[in-house]
Amino acid sequence: MTTSAHDPETKIRMANLLTAGAEAERQLLKSERKAEKRLAEAKARLADDEARLLRAQQRLERSHESVAAVEATLREVQERRAAGPNQGQD
């Protein structure tokens, strides 16, 4: 028995294969769209996190500067105390 493309059973099998292939392609496209959406969301979160990190780094730098200024003031006061009271202050 020879199978031809005009055989009804062959046509049905071909149609089923085409349908299955189209469905598989549709699922792949759907998965790709979901992955693209997740990537966009992850990039947005990354940008937000980077902005927050930058702000935190700037706050940290200001804190370091503040501590350094207060330490300098403390050293200055300690040096004046170590030098003793001024003789000219009566």
Phi and psi in degrees as a GROMACS rama.xvg file:
@    title "Ramachandran Plot"
@    xaxis  label "Phi"
@    yaxis  label "Psi"
@TYPE xy
-98.774  139.022  THR-2
-101.51  129.668  THR-3
-121.69  163.601  SER-4
-68.9686  -14.0046  ALA-5
-92.8954  -6.67102  HIS-6
-67.3148  131.603  ASP-7
-57.3312  -38.9383  PRO-8
-66.0861  -39.2092  GLU-9
-66.6835  -41.4086  THR-10
-61.6653  -40.0864  LYS-11
-65.3352  -45.1681  ILE-12
-61.95  -41.9134  ARG-13
-63.3202  -43.4457  MET-14
-63.5633  -42.1038  ALA-15
-63.2401  -41.3335  ASN-16
-64.1688  -42.6964  LEU-17
-63.4545  -42.5338  LEU-18
-63.1485  -44.6243  THR-19
-63.5093  -41.0748  ALA-20
-64.2959  -42.0981  GLY-21
-64.8347  -40.343  ALA-22
-65.3731  -42.0922  GLU-23
-62.3813  -42.6774  ALA-24
-63.9452  -41.34  GLU-25
-60.6027  -43.7299  ARG-26
-64.8202  -39.7984  GLN-27
-63.513  -42.8331  LEU-28
-63.7429  -40.2715  LEU-29
-62.6564  -44.2881  LYS-30
-63.2022  -39.8571  SER-31
-64.6015  -42.9965  GLU-32
-61.9078  -41.8914  ARG-33
-62.405  -43.2645  LYS-34
-64.1949  -40.4471  ALA-35
-63.7091  -40.2199  GLU-36
-65.091  -43.6514  LYS-37
-63.0867  -38.3119  ARG-38
-63.9844  -44.7163  LEU-39
-61.5985  -41.2421  ALA-40
-65.6291  -41.2844  GLU-41
-65.1833  -39.8615  ALA-42
-64.9557  -39.0978  LYS-43
-65.059  -42.4833  ALA-44
-63.0283  -41.3439  ARG-45
-60.2994  -45.7764  LEU-46
-61.5083  -42.7487  ALA-47
-62.3699  -45.3528  ASP-48
-63.5142  -40.1865  ASP-49
-64.2734  -39.724  GLU-50
-65.2568  -42.7076  ALA-51
-64.3277  -40.6306  ARG-52
-61.7158  -43.3113  LEU-53
-61.0721  -44.9122  LEU-54
-61.9681  -41.6708  ARG-55
-64.9037  -40.2609  ALA-56
-64.1289  -38.2936  GLN-57
-66.9916  -41.0219  GLN-58
-62.3129  -42.4965  ARG-59
-60.7733  -44.1031  LEU-60
-62.5183  -43.1793  GLU-61
-62.4715  -38.8404  ARG-62
-63.929  -43.2449  SER-63
-59.0547  -44.6618  HIS-64
-63.4512  -41.0091  GLU-65
-63.5921  -45.1589  SER-66
-62.5584  -42.4805  VAL-67
-62.3409  -40.9214  ALA-68
-65.5521  -42.2391  ALA-69
-67.9854  -38.6003  VAL-70
-61.8902  -41.3291  GLU-71
-63.19  -42.5887  ALA-72
-61.8051  -43.7036  THR-73
-60.5776  -45.9931  LEU-74
-60.9774  -40.8739  ARG-75
-62.5022  -45.6643  GLU-76
-64.7452  -41.3618  VAL-77
-64.7254  -38.6955  GLN-78
-65.241  -41.2091  GLU-79
-64.5702  -40.7823  ARG-80
-64.8518  -42.181  ARG-81
-64.223  -31.0641  ALA-82
-73.9538  -19.6692  ALA-83
89.5747  172.762  GLY-84
-68.5097  150.209  PRO-85
-70.9999  136.965  ASN-86
-73.5426  -22.0488  GLN-87
-82.8414  -0.868722  GLY-88
-97.5478  90.8351  GLN-89
